[in-house]
Each structure stands twice: as C-alpha cells, then as structure tokens.
Amino acid sequence: MLIVLGALLLLGGGGGWIFFLSPWKVTESVKKPERETRNFIYKMDPFIVNLGDSERMRYLKLKLEIESSEGKSNEEYEKRLPQLRDTVLSLLASKASKEIMDSDGKKKLRNEIASRLNQLLTTFQIETVYFAEFVIQ
C-alpha cells in the first residue's frame, strides 16, 4: 500500500512539475482577433462602354464595387447614383484599351475613379474601388 501511495505521489508531483514549471510546457495559442470590417461596400450595375481606341472599336465590360468608411449604407449614394454612373461612364469612354490593359493601368483607373467620385460626394468618401469584372473585347 505504501509503495502504491508513494508511486501516486511521485507521479502527481512529476505531473504537476511538468504542468506548472516545465520549460516544455504547452501553451495555448492566443487567437488574434480578426480585423473587423466596418466599411460598407456599394455594388454598381455593370458598365458596358466603347473605349476611346481610334484604330479599332473596343468594348469594356466593368463591374465596380466601392468601399467607403461608412458602417452602413449612405443615402447620398442612392441619390447620386445616376451622377456617379455618368462620371464613371465618361471616364471609361475616354480611355484607350492600351492604357488600362495592364495592372498599372488598372491601378491608375481605380485611383482616378475614386478621385472623381469623391469630388461628387459630400457626406462620405470612397476609400477603395474594386473591379469585380473587367473584360476588354
């Protein structure tokens, strides 16, 4: 009986040492909180526009998604949607396919769209423009 009791104490003490004091102690990984997205994304109907190429007729089909810092939908977006769409259409029609074909051209186009739309908006600002579809034919 003494041998069993001694073995239990030895095992319990060793287990406690491993659990509390051991350098090999397994630590729980603390999950970092995921970045909360508080921004609101507005989706626009697709644009189909003739590009400004002089040598050959080219078309662009573009679907935009616009991210603002708002946490919810803003009324101004709905009220100004015809103006916003007209601004984007005018900008796209002025571009040649060579200007917007590569990734640098697309990046410049995103920035130019955001800049022009922000000039029209007063109660909120557009942070990022995303291309959900981008097809040149």
C-alpha positions as CSV (number, residue, x, y, z in Angstrom):
1,M,0.0,0.0,0.0
2,L,2.9,2.3,0.9
3,I,4.5,1.6,-2.5
4,V,1.3,2.5,-4.4
5,L,0.8,5.6,-2.4
6,G,4.5,6.6,-2.9
7,A,4.2,6.0,-6.7
8,L,1.0,8.1,-6.9
9,L,2.7,11.0,-5.0
10,L,5.7,10.7,-7.3
11,L,3.6,10.7,-10.4
12,G,1.4,13.5,-9.2
13,G,4.4,15.6,-8.2
14,G,6.1,14.9,-11.5
15,G,2.9,15.7,-13.4
16,G,2.5,19.0,-11.5
17,W,6.1,20.0,-12.1
18,I,5.7,19.3,-15.9
19,F,2.4,21.2,-16.0
20,F,3.3,24.2,-14.0
21,L,7.1,24.6,-14.1
22,S,8.5,22.7,-17.1
23,P,10.1,24.6,-19.9
24,W,8.4,22.2,-22.3
25,K,5.0,23.4,-21.2
26,V,2.5,23.5,-23.9
27,T,1.0,27.0,-24.1
28,E,-2.3,27.8,-25.7
29,S,-2.1,29.8,-28.8
30,V,-3.9,33.1,-28.3
31,K,-6.0,33.9,-31.4
32,K,-5.6,37.4,-32.6
33,P,-9.0,39.0,-33.1
34,E,-9.8,39.1,-36.8
35,R,-9.8,42.5,-38.3
36,E,-13.3,43.8,-38.2
37,T,-14.6,45.2,-41.4
38,R,-16.8,48.1,-40.6
39,N,-16.6,49.5,-44.1
40,F,-19.6,49.4,-46.3
41,I,-19.3,48.1,-49.9
42,Y,-21.6,49.5,-52.6
43,K,-22.2,47.4,-55.7
44,M,-22.9,49.1,-59.0
45,D,-24.6,47.5,-62.0
46,P,-22.1,46.5,-64.8
47,F,-20.9,49.1,-67.2
48,I,-20.5,48.3,-71.0
49,V,-18.8,51.1,-72.8
50,N,-17.0,51.8,-76.1
51,L,-13.3,52.6,-75.3
52,G,-11.6,55.5,-76.9
53,D,-9.5,53.4,-79.3
54,S,-9.1,55.1,-82.7
55,E,-7.8,52.1,-84.8
56,R,-10.4,49.6,-83.8
57,M,-13.7,49.5,-81.9
58,R,-13.1,48.0,-78.4
59,Y,-15.6,47.4,-75.6
60,L,-15.1,47.3,-71.9
61,K,-17.4,45.5,-69.5
62,L,-16.7,46.6,-66.0
63,K,-18.4,45.8,-62.7
64,L,-17.4,48.0,-59.8
65,E,-17.7,47.6,-56.1
66,I,-16.9,50.7,-54.0
67,E,-15.8,50.6,-50.4
68,S,-16.4,53.5,-48.0
69,S,-15.5,54.1,-44.4
70,E,-19.2,54.1,-43.5
71,G,-20.5,51.3,-41.3
72,K,-23.8,51.2,-43.2
73,S,-25.4,52.3,-46.4
74,N,-25.4,56.1,-47.0
75,E,-28.4,57.9,-48.5
76,E,-26.3,60.1,-50.6
77,Y,-25.0,57.2,-52.6
78,E,-28.5,56.2,-53.7
79,K,-29.5,59.9,-54.5
80,R,-26.3,60.5,-56.5
81,L,-26.1,57.1,-58.3
82,P,-27.1,58.5,-61.7
83,Q,-24.3,61.2,-61.4
84,L,-21.8,58.6,-60.2
85,R,-22.6,56.2,-63.1
86,D,-22.4,59.1,-65.6
87,T,-19.0,60.1,-64.2
88,V,-17.6,56.6,-64.5
89,L,-19.0,56.1,-68.0
90,S,-17.5,59.3,-69.2
91,L,-14.1,58.4,-67.7
92,L,-14.1,54.9,-69.2
93,A,-15.1,56.2,-72.7
94,S,-12.1,58.5,-72.6
95,K,-9.6,55.6,-72.1
96,A,-7.9,53.6,-74.7
97,S,-7.5,49.8,-74.2
98,K,-3.7,50.1,-74.1
99,E,-4.0,52.5,-71.1
100,I,-6.0,50.1,-68.9
101,M,-4.8,46.7,-70.2
102,D,-2.0,46.0,-67.7
103,S,-2.0,46.0,-63.9
104,D,-0.5,49.6,-63.6
105,G,-3.2,50.9,-65.9
106,K,-5.9,49.2,-63.8
107,K,-4.4,50.7,-60.6
108,K,-4.4,54.2,-62.1
109,L,-8.0,53.7,-63.3
110,R,-9.1,52.6,-59.8
111,N,-7.5,55.7,-58.3
112,E,-9.0,58.0,-60.9
113,I,-12.5,56.6,-60.4
114,A,-12.2,57.0,-56.7
115,S,-10.9,60.6,-57.0
116,R,-13.7,61.6,-59.4
117,L,-16.4,60.1,-57.4
118,N,-15.1,61.6,-54.2
119,Q,-15.4,65.0,-55.9
120,L,-19.2,64.4,-56.2
121,L,-19.8,63.1,-52.7
122,T,-20.1,65.2,-49.6
123,T,-21.2,63.1,-46.6
124,F,-18.8,60.2,-47.1
125,Q,-15.7,59.3,-49.0
126,I,-14.8,56.3,-51.1
127,E,-11.7,54.5,-49.8
128,T,-11.2,51.8,-52.4
129,V,-12.6,50.8,-55.8
130,Y,-12.7,47.1,-56.7
131,F,-13.1,45.6,-60.1
132,A,-15.5,42.6,-59.8
133,E,-15.4,42.1,-63.6
134,F,-13.1,43.6,-66.1
135,V,-13.4,42.4,-69.7
136,I,-12.0,44.2,-72.8
137,Q,-13.2,42.9,-76.2
